[in-house]
């Protein structure tokens, strides 16, 4: 579950969207329009990034677990019967 963004973080994102539109498209958009763009990305595209991040994290955790397993096996004492 995603933590809710703080008002400061959301305001920063809105400002960045407004700056992007001004710099890249030479288009000045208001706070409401920038908020709508933000909501669109958050709802429609955000989950794609979130799921990819989880997939990446899963791979890293699996690699670490394999490494730990190898380390544990290397610590085993050999018993001669």
JOLIN-V527813 format. One record per residue. N is the residue number from 1. SS is DSSP state (h for helix, s for strand, l for the rest). OMEGA is omega in degrees with one decimal (NA if undefined). Layout:
BEGIN
N;SS;OMEGA
N;SS;OMEGA
END
This chain:
BEGIN
1;l;-178.1
2;l;174.1
3;l;177.9
4;l;178.7
5;l;176.1
6;l;177.8
7;h;179.0
8;h;179.3
9;h;179.6
10;h;178.5
11;h;177.7
12;h;-179.6
13;h;178.8
14;h;178.0
15;h;178.6
16;h;177.0
17;h;178.3
18;h;178.8
19;h;179.1
20;h;-179.0
21;h;-179.6
22;h;-176.2
23;h;-172.9
24;h;-174.9
25;h;-177.3
26;l;-176.2
27;l;178.9
28;l;178.2
29;l;-179.6
30;l;-178.5
31;h;-179.4
32;h;179.5
33;h;178.7
34;h;177.9
35;h;178.1
36;h;176.4
37;h;178.8
38;h;179.5
39;h;177.9
40;h;-178.9
41;h;-179.3
42;h;-175.8
43;h;-172.5
44;h;-173.5
45;h;179.7
46;h;-179.9
47;h;177.4
48;h;177.7
49;h;-180.0
50;h;-179.1
51;h;177.7
52;h;177.9
53;h;177.0
54;h;178.7
55;h;177.7
56;h;179.7
57;h;179.3
58;h;178.7
59;h;-179.8
60;h;179.8
61;h;178.7
62;h;177.9
63;h;179.0
64;h;179.8
65;h;177.6
66;h;178.6
67;h;178.4
68;h;179.1
69;h;177.7
70;h;178.1
71;h;179.5
72;h;177.8
73;h;-179.8
74;h;179.3
75;h;-178.5
76;l;175.9
77;l;178.0
78;l;-178.4
79;l;177.9
80;l;179.6
81;l;NA
END
